[in-house]
Amino acid sequence: MANNPSAFPLSDQVQTGAIEWGMTLRDYFAAQELVAMGTWVPSPSAIHGTPGAHKARARHAYAMADAMLAAREAGDGE
């Protein structure tokens, strides 16, 4: 998997030891993808779908996050 840094890193003066604070960039990208998917849900009832549909949306969001990290590492966004 591509490099997955902290989404909102703290300065070395605040962050101590090996403790990672906050969410990873992958988690942040996946959350943003879920927001984007919510804008094109065909109907309000579709939002409440089945547990299987929710898992599929989550898997899709993380697949997109992985693609974004890979593009970021490859410099595709520049």
BAGU-453990 format. One record per atom (N, C-alpha, C): x, y, z. Coordinates in nm, 2 decimals. Each point is the difference from the previous one (the first is absolute). Example, Ala and Ser with C-alpha at 12.3 -4.5 7.8 and 13.67 -1.06 7.14 Angstrom:
2
<X: 1.32 | Y: -0.57 | Z: 0.78>
<X: -0.09 | Y: 0.12 | Z: 0.00>
<X: 0.09 | Y: 0.12 | Z: 0.00>
<X: -0.04 | Y: 0.11 | Z: -0.07>
<X: 0.09 | Y: 0.11 | Z: 0.00>
<X: -0.08 | Y: 0.11 | Z: 0.08>
This chain:
78
<X: 0.08 | Y: -0.12 | Z: 0.00>
<X: -0.08 | Y: 0.12 | Z: 0.00>
<X: 0.09 | Y: 0.12 | Z: 0.00>
<X: -0.05 | Y: 0.11 | Z: -0.05>
<X: 0.07 | Y: 0.12 | Z: -0.01>
<X: 0.02 | Y: 0.06 | Z: 0.14>
<X: 0.09 | Y: 0.10 | Z: 0.00>
<X: 0.03 | Y: 0.07 | Z: 0.13>
<X: -0.13 | Y: 0.05 | Z: 0.06>
<X: -0.02 | Y: -0.02 | Z: 0.12>
<X: -0.12 | Y: 0.04 | Z: 0.07>
<X: 0.03 | Y: 0.08 | Z: 0.12>
<X: 0.03 | Y: 0.13 | Z: -0.02>
<X: 0.04 | Y: 0.09 | Z: 0.12>
<X: -0.13 | Y: 0.04 | Z: 0.07>
<X: 0.03 | Y: 0.07 | Z: 0.11>
<X: -0.11 | Y: 0.06 | Z: 0.08>
<X: -0.07 | Y: 0.11 | Z: -0.09>
<X: -0.13 | Y: 0.00 | Z: 0.01>
<X: -0.08 | Y: 0.10 | Z: -0.08>
<X: 0.03 | Y: 0.14 | Z: 0.06>
<X: 0.01 | Y: 0.02 | Z: 0.13>
<X: 0.02 | Y: 0.13 | Z: 0.06>
<X: 0.12 | Y: -0.02 | Z: 0.10>
<X: 0.12 | Y: 0.00 | Z: -0.05>
<X: 0.12 | Y: -0.03 | Z: 0.09>
<X: 0.02 | Y: 0.11 | Z: 0.10>
<X: 0.05 | Y: -0.04 | Z: 0.11>
<X: 0.03 | Y: 0.10 | Z: 0.11>
<X: 0.15 | Y: 0.03 | Z: -0.01>
<X: 0.04 | Y: 0.11 | Z: 0.05>
<X: 0.14 | Y: 0.03 | Z: 0.00>
<X: 0.08 | Y: -0.09 | Z: 0.10>
<X: 0.13 | Y: -0.01 | Z: -0.02>
<X: 0.07 | Y: -0.09 | Z: 0.08>
<X: 0.00 | Y: 0.05 | Z: 0.15>
<X: -0.02 | Y: 0.13 | Z: 0.02>
<X: -0.01 | Y: 0.05 | Z: 0.14>
<X: -0.12 | Y: -0.05 | Z: 0.07>
<X: -0.11 | Y: -0.03 | Z: -0.07>
<X: -0.12 | Y: -0.04 | Z: 0.06>
<X: -0.01 | Y: -0.15 | Z: 0.00>
<X: 0.04 | Y: -0.07 | Z: -0.11>
<X: -0.01 | Y: -0.14 | Z: 0.00>
<X: 0.13 | Y: -0.06 | Z: 0.06>
<X: -0.02 | Y: -0.09 | Z: 0.09>
<X: 0.11 | Y: -0.07 | Z: 0.06>
<X: 0.00 | Y: -0.15 | Z: -0.01>
<X: 0.11 | Y: -0.06 | Z: 0.00>
<X: 0.01 | Y: -0.14 | Z: -0.01>
<X: -0.05 | Y: -0.06 | Z: -0.13>
<X: -0.04 | Y: -0.12 | Z: 0.00>
<X: -0.04 | Y: -0.07 | Z: -0.12>
<X: -0.15 | Y: 0.01 | Z: -0.02>
<X: -0.07 | Y: 0.07 | Z: 0.08>
<X: -0.15 | Y: 0.01 | Z: 0.00>
<X: -0.04 | Y: 0.08 | Z: -0.12>
<X: -0.09 | Y: -0.06 | Z: -0.08>
<X: -0.06 | Y: 0.07 | Z: -0.12>
<X: -0.13 | Y: 0.07 | Z: 0.05>
<X: -0.01 | Y: 0.12 | Z: -0.04>
<X: -0.12 | Y: 0.08 | Z: 0.04>
<X: -0.09 | Y: 0.02 | Z: -0.12>
<X: -0.13 | Y: -0.01 | Z: 0.02>
<X: -0.10 | Y: 0.03 | Z: -0.10>
<X: -0.01 | Y: -0.11 | Z: -0.11>
<X: -0.07 | Y: 0.03 | Z: -0.10>
<X: -0.03 | Y: -0.10 | Z: -0.11>
<X: 0.11 | Y: 0.01 | Z: -0.10>
<X: 0.01 | Y: -0.11 | Z: -0.08>
<X: 0.10 | Y: -0.01 | Z: -0.10>
<X: -0.05 | Y: 0.07 | Z: -0.13>
<X: 0.08 | Y: 0.03 | Z: -0.09>
<X: -0.04 | Y: 0.06 | Z: -0.13>
<X: -0.10 | Y: -0.10 | Z: -0.07>
<X: 0.03 | Y: -0.13 | Z: 0.01>
<X: -0.09 | Y: -0.09 | Z: -0.07>
<X: -0.14 | Y: 0.01 | Z: 0.06>
<X: -0.01 | Y: 0.00 | Z: 0.14>
<X: -0.13 | Y: 0.02 | Z: 0.06>
<X: -0.07 | Y: 0.13 | Z: -0.04>
<X: 0.07 | Y: 0.10 | Z: -0.01>
<X: -0.05 | Y: 0.13 | Z: -0.04>
<X: -0.05 | Y: 0.00 | Z: -0.14>
<X: 0.08 | Y: -0.06 | Z: -0.10>
<X: -0.05 | Y: -0.01 | Z: -0.13>
<X: -0.12 | Y: -0.09 | Z: -0.01>
<X: -0.01 | Y: -0.11 | Z: 0.07>
<X: -0.11 | Y: -0.09 | Z: 0.00>
<X: -0.13 | Y: 0.08 | Z: 0.05>
<X: 0.02 | Y: 0.07 | Z: 0.10>
<X: -0.11 | Y: 0.08 | Z: 0.06>
<X: -0.06 | Y: 0.10 | Z: -0.11>
<X: 0.10 | Y: 0.07 | Z: -0.07>
<X: -0.04 | Y: 0.09 | Z: -0.10>
<X: -0.07 | Y: -0.07 | Z: -0.11>
<X: 0.04 | Y: -0.12 | Z: -0.04>
<X: -0.06 | Y: -0.07 | Z: -0.10>
<X: -0.15 | Y: -0.04 | Z: 0.04>
<X: -0.02 | Y: -0.04 | Z: 0.12>
<X: -0.13 | Y: -0.03 | Z: 0.05>
<X: -0.09 | Y: 0.13 | Z: -0.01>
<X: 0.05 | Y: 0.11 | Z: 0.03>
<X: -0.08 | Y: 0.13 | Z: -0.02>
<X: -0.03 | Y: 0.02 | Z: -0.14>
<X: 0.09 | Y: -0.02 | Z: -0.09>
<X: -0.02 | Y: 0.02 | Z: -0.14>
<X: -0.11 | Y: -0.11 | Z: -0.05>
<X: 0.01 | Y: -0.12 | Z: 0.04>
<X: -0.10 | Y: -0.10 | Z: -0.04>
<X: -0.14 | Y: 0.04 | Z: 0.05>
<X: 0.00 | Y: 0.06 | Z: 0.11>
<X: -0.13 | Y: 0.04 | Z: 0.06>
<X: -0.07 | Y: 0.10 | Z: -0.09>
<X: 0.07 | Y: 0.08 | Z: -0.08>
<X: -0.06 | Y: 0.10 | Z: -0.08>
<X: -0.07 | Y: -0.06 | Z: -0.13>
<X: 0.03 | Y: -0.12 | Z: -0.03>
<X: -0.07 | Y: -0.06 | Z: -0.12>
<X: -0.08 | Y: -0.12 | Z: 0.03>
<X: -0.04 | Y: -0.02 | Z: 0.13>
<X: -0.09 | Y: -0.11 | Z: 0.04>
<X: -0.13 | Y: 0.02 | Z: -0.08>
<X: -0.05 | Y: -0.09 | Z: -0.07>
<X: -0.12 | Y: 0.02 | Z: -0.08>
<X: -0.13 | Y: 0.04 | Z: 0.07>
<X: -0.01 | Y: -0.05 | Z: 0.13>
<X: -0.12 | Y: 0.04 | Z: 0.07>
<X: 0.03 | Y: 0.00 | Z: 0.15>
<X: -0.07 | Y: 0.07 | Z: 0.08>
<X: 0.02 | Y: 0.00 | Z: 0.15>
<X: -0.01 | Y: -0.14 | Z: 0.06>
<X: -0.09 | Y: -0.08 | Z: -0.05>
<X: -0.01 | Y: -0.13 | Z: 0.05>
<X: 0.12 | Y: -0.09 | Z: -0.02>
<X: 0.08 | Y: 0.03 | Z: -0.11>
<X: 0.12 | Y: -0.07 | Z: -0.03>
<X: 0.11 | Y: 0.02 | Z: 0.10>
<X: 0.00 | Y: 0.11 | Z: 0.07>
<X: 0.10 | Y: 0.03 | Z: 0.10>
<X: -0.01 | Y: -0.11 | Z: 0.12>
<X: -0.12 | Y: -0.04 | Z: 0.02>
<X: -0.02 | Y: -0.09 | Z: 0.12>
<X: 0.01 | Y: -0.15 | Z: -0.04>
<X: 0.04 | Y: -0.03 | Z: -0.13>
<X: 0.02 | Y: -0.14 | Z: -0.05>
<X: 0.03 | Y: -0.11 | Z: 0.10>
<X: 0.04 | Y: -0.11 | Z: -0.05>
<X: 0.03 | Y: -0.12 | Z: 0.08>
<X: 0.14 | Y: 0.01 | Z: 0.06>
<X: 0.03 | Y: -0.08 | Z: 0.10>
<X: 0.14 | Y: 0.00 | Z: 0.05>
<X: 0.10 | Y: -0.04 | Z: -0.11>
<X: -0.04 | Y: -0.08 | Z: -0.09>
<X: 0.09 | Y: -0.04 | Z: -0.11>
<X: 0.03 | Y: 0.12 | Z: -0.09>
<X: -0.10 | Y: 0.09 | Z: -0.02>
<X: 0.02 | Y: 0.12 | Z: -0.08>
<X: 0.09 | Y: 0.09 | Z: 0.07>
<X: -0.01 | Y: 0.01 | Z: 0.13>
<X: 0.09 | Y: 0.09 | Z: 0.08>
<X: 0.14 | Y: -0.05 | Z: -0.01>
<X: 0.02 | Y: -0.13 | Z: 0.01>
<X: 0.14 | Y: -0.06 | Z: 0.00>
<X: 0.06 | Y: 0.03 | Z: -0.14>
<X: -0.09 | Y: -0.02 | Z: -0.11>
<X: 0.05 | Y: 0.03 | Z: -0.13>
<X: 0.04 | Y: 0.14 | Z: -0.02>
<X: -0.07 | Y: 0.10 | Z: 0.06>
<X: 0.03 | Y: 0.14 | Z: -0.01>
<X: 0.14 | Y: 0.03 | Z: 0.07>
<X: 0.01 | Y: -0.07 | Z: 0.12>
<X: 0.13 | Y: 0.02 | Z: 0.07>
<X: 0.12 | Y: -0.05 | Z: -0.07>
<X: -0.02 | Y: -0.12 | Z: -0.06>
<X: 0.11 | Y: -0.06 | Z: -0.08>
<X: 0.03 | Y: 0.09 | Z: -0.12>
<X: -0.10 | Y: 0.05 | Z: -0.06>
<X: 0.03 | Y: 0.09 | Z: -0.12>
<X: 0.07 | Y: 0.12 | Z: 0.05>
<X: -0.04 | Y: 0.06 | Z: 0.11>
<X: 0.06 | Y: 0.12 | Z: 0.05>
<X: 0.15 | Y: -0.02 | Z: 0.03>
<X: 0.04 | Y: -0.11 | Z: 0.06>
<X: 0.14 | Y: -0.03 | Z: 0.02>
<X: 0.07 | Y: -0.04 | Z: -0.12>
<X: -0.06 | Y: -0.06 | Z: -0.10>
<X: 0.06 | Y: -0.02 | Z: -0.13>
<X: 0.04 | Y: 0.13 | Z: -0.07>
<X: -0.09 | Y: 0.10 | Z: 0.01>
<X: 0.02 | Y: 0.13 | Z: -0.06>
<X: 0.11 | Y: 0.07 | Z: 0.08>
<X: 0.00 | Y: -0.02 | Z: 0.13>
<X: 0.11 | Y: 0.07 | Z: 0.09>
<X: 0.13 | Y: -0.06 | Z: -0.04>
<X: 0.01 | Y: -0.13 | Z: -0.02>
<X: 0.13 | Y: -0.07 | Z: -0.04>
<X: 0.04 | Y: 0.06 | Z: -0.13>
<X: -0.09 | Y: 0.02 | Z: -0.10>
<X: 0.03 | Y: 0.05 | Z: -0.13>
<X: 0.05 | Y: 0.14 | Z: 0.02>
<X: -0.06 | Y: 0.08 | Z: 0.08>
<X: 0.05 | Y: 0.14 | Z: 0.02>
<X: 0.14 | Y: 0.00 | Z: 0.06>
<X: 0.02 | Y: -0.09 | Z: 0.10>
<X: 0.14 | Y: 0.00 | Z: 0.06>
<X: 0.10 | Y: -0.04 | Z: -0.10>
<X: -0.03 | Y: -0.10 | Z: -0.09>
<X: 0.09 | Y: -0.04 | Z: -0.10>
<X: 0.03 | Y: 0.11 | Z: -0.10>
<X: -0.10 | Y: 0.07 | Z: -0.04>
<X: 0.01 | Y: 0.11 | Z: -0.10>
<X: 0.09 | Y: 0.11 | Z: 0.07>
<X: -0.03 | Y: 0.03 | Z: 0.13>
<X: 0.08 | Y: 0.10 | Z: 0.07>
<X: 0.15 | Y: -0.04 | Z: 0.01>
<X: 0.03 | Y: -0.13 | Z: 0.02>
<X: 0.13 | Y: -0.04 | Z: 0.01>
<X: 0.07 | Y: 0.00 | Z: -0.13>
<X: -0.07 | Y: -0.02 | Z: -0.11>
<X: 0.05 | Y: 0.00 | Z: -0.13>
<X: 0.02 | Y: 0.14 | Z: -0.06>
<X: -0.06 | Y: 0.10 | Z: 0.07>
<X: 0.00 | Y: 0.13 | Z: -0.05>
<X: -0.09 | Y: 0.03 | Z: -0.11>
<X: -0.11 | Y: -0.08 | Z: -0.01>
<X: -0.10 | Y: 0.01 | Z: -0.11>
<X: -0.08 | Y: 0.13 | Z: 0.01>
<X: -0.01 | Y: 0.06 | Z: 0.12>
<X: -0.08 | Y: 0.12 | Z: 0.02>
<X: 0.07 | Y: 0.13 | Z: -0.02>
<X: 0.13 | Y: -0.01 | Z: -0.04>
<X: 0.08 | Y: 0.12 | Z: -0.02>
<X: -0.01 | Y: 0.04 | Z: -0.15>
